[in-house]
Amino acid sequence: MAENHYAFRQAADNGMLDGPPGTGEFLRLVQSLVKRPRRGERWLPSLAIGGPGARAVQAALKSRLGEAARPVPHCVVPLPDADDRPDGSGDHREANDDHSDGGIARAGAPGHSRPDPAGDAREPGTGSGTALLPDGAARADHAVGHQDADALRDLLAQICHGLAPQRSGQPRLRFRHFSLVNWAMGERLANDGRHDRHRTELAGRLRDFLRGTRPAADHGGIGTGIGALHPLLQLLWSGLILLVPPALFRVVASGRVPGLGRGYWWFMRQPYLRPELSGDFLGLAERLTVGYRAEEPADHVAKLLVHAFLEDLRRAFRRGPCRWRGWRHTAYPVVVVQGTRATDAGRTLLRLVEQVREETGRPVPVLLVHVDHRHSGDREPSAPADALNMRDVPAIGHTQWAPVSYSSRLRRRRSVPPARVRAQRRFWVDDSTETERVPASVVVTAPVPPWFSRRVVILAACLALLVPTAAWSGYQLGLPGCPHRPLAGEVTVRDVGGQCIGISDARALTFNDEPGQERLHDIQQRIFAQNRDAEDLWERGGRRRPYATIVYLGTLTGRATRRGEEAYAAEREGLEGMAVAQHIGLRAPVNNFSVPLLRIVIANAGFQMKHADIAVDMIAELARQESDAPVVGVVGPVESRRASAAALRQLNQVGLPAIAPALSADHLDKNSALYLQIAPPNRDQARLVADYARRKGWKGLHVYATYGEGSSREDDLYVATLLEDLRSEFKGTHDLTFRDWHSGLPMARECGYQGMLFFAGRWSEYGDFLHGLAKDCRNQHWPRHLVADDSVNRFMANPTLREAAPDNLTMLYVSKSGLATCEALRRRSGSDAVASQFLAAVGRPGLLRSARCVHGPGAQEWLGEHVGLAYDATMLLAQAVEQLAGRVRVWPQRWEGRMLDPAAVHTEILRQNQAGGWPGVTGHLVYPPDSGEPVGKPLSLLRVDRIPSVKEMPTEVFSCGPYGRHGQHTCREPRA
């Protein structure tokens, strides 16, 4: 037989192989075709090989496809041979099939165009025409039947099975669209007259098909757990599990909802079988099932199979910025179909591929090679008229298959491809004794993917994008230690050494949720709720009331605390004072359009204000943002340290006024021209203590200083300036000593001491200081006159620390406001409208966690010194905004945030100061022209006989303030 003459063999030397003449050039042609261009897609032809030597060429192609270092995706599909089929016209058909497989679409089929007969002209020596010739000199009398469609389905299933394994180093090819068509064509619906249930039954079968062998999710355990709460809940859960997943799947599988089920969406918009008439994908699938399919046009069913198969390849080869798999596909797959006399499925596939390409204008990213395995008969088969001899392959110009724009093809579906482009190429391998030795270098190989599509590069790029994005997201969300809900308010925090440093104005984040700090948490939540109320009231009032933001800057985290200890009682009192001032604005009459509404932002600077620079940067960024409620000032800082002084300098640089409620270190105002403080400076405190000692005739002064955990005298401006002031006031005093106290320092020398024993340190060490006295003095020979500075107010506000103090020790301590108790506030409210308004506000139910001063006169109630100080600081800014708004706005003009400027607010405070000062609940506020420290502010000495008793209120024993004639500053003891 002629075929045996071309038996393919592998040469032993250097990997060369023997084949029919022209085999090497044919392999080079295949190599040039499968190489995918960097831009656009190639117009790939279909190749048909016939003749006695076709089998040898196929063997050479298969060998070179598999030997490449980077193999091209490929498969060889042998069609079933049926030599036992009666072939009375078999040989005649083989000889003439190449002339009788013309246009396959039936007359009137959409998108079908007959080839131009004039296009059959052949170029000399090449057989290349000038028009698209789907299958040579075609006849239009061969229509696709349903048997052909079924055979085509089996062929495409074999091709998908052959291309699916990942053998080429390129990404795996997945055939999701074809598998859906193949599934639908394999289903058979019962002909029982219940046609209305077919879609429901198909939906269930489709879910089972997509699920495969994977078992359905078992939600029984969840249902049992829910049932333990209530049987009705379990019943509801069972109903949801029974109804929701199938209903949701029906919506997805309908193909009508954009963004859901992209594959089903594609089926409802492809051109074959008019899918819009089916309503949804399940309706289309019903038309493809066994029994119903016979009523559909067979050629459209076949084209839908081919179109779905090609769509899977198109999506796999699609390139884009986020489609790295498409960039790694550098070679088109090669499919070799072995044809026989008994089947026409391979040639049908080639014809349908060309028709689908013409009708849709979409690319065909696969090189189809059809090989006719002809057996020698009584006569030698002759070459078809349009076939090109394998020896003449070098005459083909490869440029005719250059990349083309399929977008232009889509706009011109009826147009003919460029000249010299043929949809199908036929090659003939004749009977010859000659052989060609194909060198080992002729290999069909896939090009190297672009560098940016390599997995290492993609991974590095993803990490390069993901790490900064994750870091930025974590920064915005406060991770890892400060998580909060995004987009729930103005929240900016950073986890710095285990502390949440930043700002918050909403419940998305409250600072410090440790055990014992529940009251601190509650007052933050209250302020955030009032923030929402203020915004709502401003909107409902037509945006006519002034609306401003005030920032609280304090230290809300970082202290070592005992279990259940309220270690931030002073900070909680400060926030309560601000909440009271905010509430007064909310309670103003509806028709009062001058009282400002306040939005309070809470900023945490960390332990001892050490991270105040970070918090101030966030405050400055907040102030730079355009807002309906602009930032007009800062209430804080809260500790007189170097970090606080640096924060004041930062605030001054960004133009934000700072009103400090409790800072008292001397000359802090030198750090900012926009700084004011509510509490009197340390020199007034030292003068108060010295005057009282002289009045009592106390001889001698022993001073012990502490600076807080991990701090020093250089860092602690409060203690450093207080010690200097005490030296100045007690200069010349007999027995004057100053010592730094630390745990373990012997205190026996102070037992029974007749002079003044003064604690000039931080409240956090005061409990240990008392414990040292009790240990060395054995709770009997106490020093006669123990006096503490105003920092001990924080100790007195902490019930847990007070419980551990000695029970029989009397002490005096300085108060910056004299309003630690409700009784002191009631005495002042009788003749002071400001104090009366404040008294009514702190007793209003629901404002503070425990309403203050709600009992009658004489009741022993604790108010908290810092409540009044923070209230005065907030009201100072609020009243300045009110006065300024009355001059910059013309009624009834709406309020706009740009009407306010923080520096203008500070200027308004100074203007009112020159006019007589500001009334405050802790005393009248008057400032010298060149200083931010108040003058003539009241100071008190309070006495406590039993420190552990929280119910026993301190009593005032001495005070200094504007009590003289015409407001002259003087000191006095309380009247009996």
PEHU-V227625 format. One record per residue. RES is the residue in one small letter. SS is DSSP state (h for helix, s for strand, l for the rest). PHI is phi as a letter, one per 20 degrees, with the letter a starting at -180 (none if undefined). Layout:
# PEHU-V227625
RES_SS_PHI + RES_SS_PHI
This chain:
# PEHU-V227625
m_l_none + a_h_f + e_h_f + n_h_f + h_h_f + y_l_d + a_l_g + f_l_f + r_s_b + q_s_e + a_l_f + a_l_e + d_l_d + n_l_l + g_l_m + m_l_f + l_s_c + d_s_d + g_s_b + p_l_f + p_l_g + g_l_n + t_h_f + g_h_f + e_h_f + f_h_f + l_h_f + r_h_f + l_h_f + v_h_f + q_h_f + s_h_f + l_h_f + v_h_f + k_s_f + r_l_e + p_l_f + r_l_f + r_l_c + g_l_m + e_s_c + r_s_e + w_l_e + l_l_e + p_l_e + s_s_d + l_s_d + a_s_c + i_s_d + g_s_c + g_l_o + p_l_f + g_l_e + a_h_f + r_h_f + a_h_f + v_h_f + q_h_f + a_h_f + a_h_f + l_h_f + k_h_f + s_h_f + r_h_f + l_h_f + g_h_e + e_h_e + a_l_f + a_l_f + r_l_d + p_s_f + v_l_e + p_l_g + h_s_b + c_s_b + v_s_d + v_s_d + p_s_e + l_l_e + p_l_f + d_l_e + a_l_c + d_l_f + d_l_e + r_l_f + p_l_g + d_l_c + g_l_g + s_l_d + g_h_f + d_h_f + h_h_f + r_h_f + e_h_f + a_h_f + n_h_d + d_h_g + d_h_f + h_h_d + s_l_c + d_l_d + g_l_f + g_l_g + i_l_e + a_l_f + r_l_f + a_l_g + g_l_n + a_l_f + p_l_f + g_l_m + h_l_e + s_l_c + r_l_f + p_l_f + d_l_f + p_h_g + a_h_f + g_h_f + d_h_e + a_l_f + r_l_d + e_l_f + p_l_g + g_l_n + t_l_c + g_l_m + s_l_e + g_l_e + t_l_d + a_l_c + l_l_f + l_l_d + p_l_g + d_l_b + g_l_m + a_l_f + a_l_e + r_l_d + a_l_e + d_l_d + h_l_d + a_l_d + v_l_f + g_l_d + h_h_f + q_h_f + d_h_f + a_h_f + d_h_f + a_h_f + l_h_f + r_h_f + d_h_f + l_h_f + l_h_f + a_h_f + q_h_f + i_h_f + c_h_f + h_h_f + g_h_f + l_h_e + a_h_f + p_l_f + q_l_e + r_l_d + s_l_d + g_l_n + q_l_e + p_l_g + r_l_f + l_l_e + r_l_d + f_l_d + r_h_f + h_h_f + f_h_f + s_h_f + l_h_f + v_h_f + n_h_f + w_h_f + a_h_f + m_h_f + g_h_e + e_l_e + r_s_c + l_l_e + a_l_f + n_l_e + d_l_d + g_l_n + r_l_e + h_h_f + d_h_f + r_h_e + h_h_f + r_h_f + t_h_f + e_h_f + l_h_f + a_h_f + g_h_f + r_h_f + l_h_f + r_h_f + d_h_f + f_h_f + l_h_f + r_h_f + g_l_m + t_l_e + r_l_f + p_l_f + a_l_f + a_l_f + d_l_e + h_l_d + g_h_f + g_h_f + i_h_f + g_h_f + t_h_f + g_h_f + i_h_f + g_h_f + a_h_f + l_h_f + h_l_a + p_h_g + l_h_f + l_h_f + q_h_f + l_h_f + l_h_f + w_h_f + s_h_f + g_h_f + l_h_f + i_h_f + l_h_f + l_h_d + v_h_f + p_h_g + p_h_f + a_h_f + l_h_f + f_h_f + r_h_f + v_h_f + v_h_f + a_h_f + s_l_f + g_l_m + r_l_d + v_l_d + p_l_g + g_l_n + l_l_d + g_l_m + r_h_g + g_h_f + y_h_f + w_h_f + w_h_f + f_h_f + m_l_e + r_l_c + q_l_e + p_l_e + y_l_e + l_l_m + r_l_l + p_h_f + e_h_f + l_h_f + s_h_e + g_l_n + d_l_b + f_h_f + l_h_f + g_h_f + l_h_f + a_h_f + e_h_f + r_h_f + l_h_e + t_l_f + v_s_f + g_l_o + y_l_f + r_h_f + a_h_f + e_h_e + e_l_e + p_l_f + a_h_f + d_h_f + h_h_f + v_h_f + a_h_f + k_h_f + l_h_f + l_h_g + v_h_f + h_h_f + a_h_f + f_h_f + l_h_f + e_h_f + d_h_f + l_h_f + r_h_f + r_h_f + a_h_f + f_h_e + r_l_f + r_l_d + g_s_a + p_l_g + c_l_d + r_s_d + w_h_f + r_h_f + g_h_f + w_h_f + r_h_e + h_l_e + t_l_e + a_s_b + y_l_f + p_s_f + v_s_d + v_s_d + v_s_d + v_s_d + q_s_e + g_s_e + t_l_c + r_l_f + a_l_e + t_l_b + d_l_c + a_h_f + g_h_f + r_h_f + t_h_f + l_h_f + l_h_f + r_h_f + l_h_f + v_h_g + e_h_f + q_h_f + v_h_f + r_h_f + e_h_f + e_h_f + t_h_d + g_l_m + r_l_e + p_l_f + v_l_d + p_l_e + v_s_b + l_s_e + l_s_e + v_s_c + h_s_d + v_s_d + d_s_e + h_l_e + r_l_e + h_l_e + s_l_f + g_l_d + d_l_f + r_l_c + e_l_f + p_l_f + s_l_d + a_l_f + p_l_f + a_l_f + d_l_e + a_l_e + l_s_d + n_s_f + m_h_g + r_h_f + d_h_e + v_h_g + p_h_g + a_h_f + i_l_f + g_l_e + h_h_f + t_h_f + q_h_f + w_h_d + a_l_f + p_s_g + v_s_c + s_l_e + y_h_f + s_h_f + s_h_f + r_h_f + l_h_f + r_h_f + r_l_c + r_l_f + r_l_e + s_l_f + v_l_e + p_l_g + p_l_g + a_l_g + r_l_m + v_l_e + r_l_d + a_l_f + q_s_b + r_s_d + r_s_d + f_s_c + w_s_c + v_l_d + d_l_e + d_l_e + s_l_b + t_l_e + e_l_f + t_l_c + e_s_c + r_s_e + v_s_e + p_l_f + a_l_f + s_l_f + v_l_e + v_l_c + v_l_e + t_s_c + a_l_e + p_l_f + v_l_f + p_l_f + p_l_g + w_h_g + f_h_f + s_h_e + r_l_f + r_h_f + v_h_f + v_h_f + i_h_f + l_h_f + a_h_f + a_h_f + c_h_f + l_h_f + a_h_f + l_h_e + l_h_f + v_h_f + p_h_f + t_h_f + a_h_f + a_h_f + w_h_f + s_h_f + g_h_f + y_h_f + q_h_f + l_h_e + g_l_m + l_l_f + p_l_e + g_l_e + c_l_c + p_l_f + h_l_b + r_l_f + p_l_f + l_l_l + a_l_d + g_l_q + e_l_e + v_l_c + t_s_c + v_s_c + r_s_c + d_s_e + v_s_d + g_l_m + g_l_n + q_s_d + c_s_e + i_s_d + g_s_q + i_s_c + s_s_b + d_l_c + a_l_b + r_l_f + a_l_g + l_l_b + t_l_d + f_l_e + n_l_m + d_l_d + e_l_f + p_l_g + g_l_n + q_l_d + e_h_f + r_h_f + l_h_f + h_h_f + d_h_f + i_h_f + q_h_f + q_h_f + r_h_f + i_h_f + f_h_f + a_h_f + q_h_f + n_h_f + r_h_f + d_h_f + a_h_f + e_h_f + d_h_f + l_h_f + w_h_f + e_h_f + r_h_f + g_l_e + g_l_m + r_l_l + r_l_d + r_l_e + p_l_g + y_s_c + a_s_b + t_s_d + i_s_c + v_s_d + y_s_e + l_s_d + g_s_b + t_l_d + l_l_d + t_l_b + g_l_o + r_l_e + a_l_f + t_l_c + r_l_e + r_l_f + g_l_m + e_l_e + e_l_e + a_l_e + y_l_c + a_h_f + a_h_f + e_h_f + r_h_f + e_h_f + g_h_f + l_h_f + e_h_f + g_h_f + m_h_f + a_h_f + v_h_f + a_h_f + q_h_f + h_h_f + i_h_f + g_h_f + l_h_f + r_l_e + a_l_f + p_l_g + v_l_f + n_l_e + n_l_e + f_l_e + s_l_d + v_l_f + p_l_f + l_s_e + l_s_d + r_s_d + i_s_d + v_s_d + i_s_e + a_s_c + n_s_d + a_l_d + g_l_n + f_h_g + q_h_l + m_h_l + k_l_f + h_l_d + a_h_f + d_h_f + i_h_f + a_h_f + v_h_f + d_h_g + m_h_f + i_h_f + a_h_f + e_h_f + l_h_f + a_h_f + r_h_f + q_l_f + e_l_f + s_l_b + d_l_f + a_l_d + p_s_f + v_s_f + v_s_d + g_s_r + v_s_c + v_s_e + g_l_q + p_l_f + v_l_d + e_l_c + s_l_e + r_s_c + r_h_f + a_h_f + s_h_f + a_h_f + a_h_f + a_h_f + l_h_f + r_h_f + q_h_f + l_h_f + n_h_f + q_h_f + v_l_e + g_l_m + l_l_d + p_l_f + a_s_c + i_s_d + a_s_e + p_l_f + a_l_c + l_l_f + s_l_b + a_l_f + d_l_f + h_l_m + l_h_f + d_h_f + k_h_f + n_h_e + s_l_b + a_l_f + l_l_d + y_s_d + l_s_c + q_s_c + i_l_e + a_l_e + p_l_f + p_l_f + n_h_f + r_h_f + d_h_f + q_h_f + a_h_f + r_h_f + l_h_f + v_h_f + a_h_f + d_h_f + y_h_f + a_h_f + r_h_f + r_h_f + k_h_e + g_l_m + w_l_f + k_l_d + g_l_n + l_s_b + h_s_d + v_s_d + y_s_d + a_s_d + t_l_c + y_l_c + g_l_n + e_l_f + g_l_m + s_l_d + s_l_b + r_l_f + e_l_f + d_l_e + d_s_e + l_h_f + y_h_f + v_h_f + a_h_f + t_h_f + l_h_f + l_h_f + e_h_f + d_h_f + l_h_f + r_h_g + s_h_f + e_h_f + f_l_d + k_l_f + g_l_n + t_l_f + h_l_f + d_l_l + l_s_d + t_s_c + f_s_c + r_s_c + d_s_e + w_l_e + h_l_b + s_l_g + g_l_n + l_l_f + p_l_f + m_l_d + a_h_f + r_h_f + e_h_e + c_l_f + g_l_m + y_l_f + q_l_e + g_l_e + m_s_e + l_s_e + f_s_d + f_s_e + a_l_d + g_l_b + r_l_e + w_h_f + s_h_f + e_h_d + y_h_f + g_h_f + d_h_f + f_h_f + l_h_f + h_h_f + g_h_f + l_h_f + a_h_f + k_h_f + d_h_e + c_h_e + r_l_l + n_l_l + q_l_c + h_l_e + w_l_f + p_l_f + r_l_f + h_s_c + l_s_e + v_s_c + a_s_c + d_l_f + d_l_f + s_l_f + v_h_f + n_h_g + r_h_f + f_h_f + m_h_f + a_l_e + n_l_d + p_h_f + t_h_f + l_h_f + r_h_f + e_h_f + a_l_e + a_l_f + p_l_g + d_l_e + n_l_d + l_l_d + t_l_e + m_s_b + l_s_d + y_s_b + v_s_e + s_s_d + k_l_f + s_l_c + g_l_m + l_l_d + a_l_f + t_s_c + c_h_f + e_h_f + a_h_f + l_h_f + r_h_f + r_h_f + r_h_f + s_h_f + g_l_f + s_l_c + d_l_c + a_h_f + v_h_f + a_h_f + s_h_f + q_h_f + f_h_f + l_h_f + a_h_f + a_h_f + v_h_f + g_l_e + r_l_f + p_l_f + g_l_n + l_l_f + l_l_d + r_l_g + s_l_c + a_l_g + r_l_d + c_l_l + v_l_e + h_l_e + g_l_f + p_l_g + g_l_n + a_l_f + q_l_e + e_l_c + w_s_e + l_l_e + g_l_o + e_h_f + h_h_f + v_h_f + g_h_f + l_h_f + a_h_f + y_h_f + d_h_f + a_h_f + t_h_f + m_h_f + l_h_f + l_h_f + a_h_f + q_h_f + a_h_f + v_h_f + e_h_f + q_h_f + l_h_f + a_h_f + g_h_f + r_h_d + v_h_e + r_l_c + v_l_d + w_l_f + p_l_e + q_l_g + r_l_f + w_l_f + e_l_c + g_h_g + r_h_f + m_h_f + l_l_d + d_l_c + p_h_g + a_h_f + a_h_f + v_h_f + h_h_f + t_h_f + e_h_f + i_h_f + l_h_f + r_h_f + q_h_f + n_h_f + q_h_f + a_l_e + g_l_p + g_l_n + w_s_d + p_l_f + g_l_c + v_l_f + t_l_e + g_l_p + h_l_f + l_s_d + v_l_c + y_s_c + p_l_f + p_l_f + d_l_d + s_l_b + g_l_d + e_l_e + p_s_f + v_l_d + g_l_m + k_l_f + p_l_f + l_s_c + s_s_c + l_s_d + l_s_d + r_s_d + v_s_c + d_l_e + r_l_c + i_l_f + p_l_f + s_l_e + v_l_f + k_l_f + e_l_e + m_l_e + p_l_f + t_s_d + e_s_e + v_s_d + f_s_a + s_s_b + c_s_c + g_s_r + p_l_f + y_l_e + g_l_e + r_h_f + h_h_m + g_h_m + q_l_f + h_l_f + t_s_b + c_s_d + r_s_b + e_l_e + p_l_f + r_l_f + a_l_f
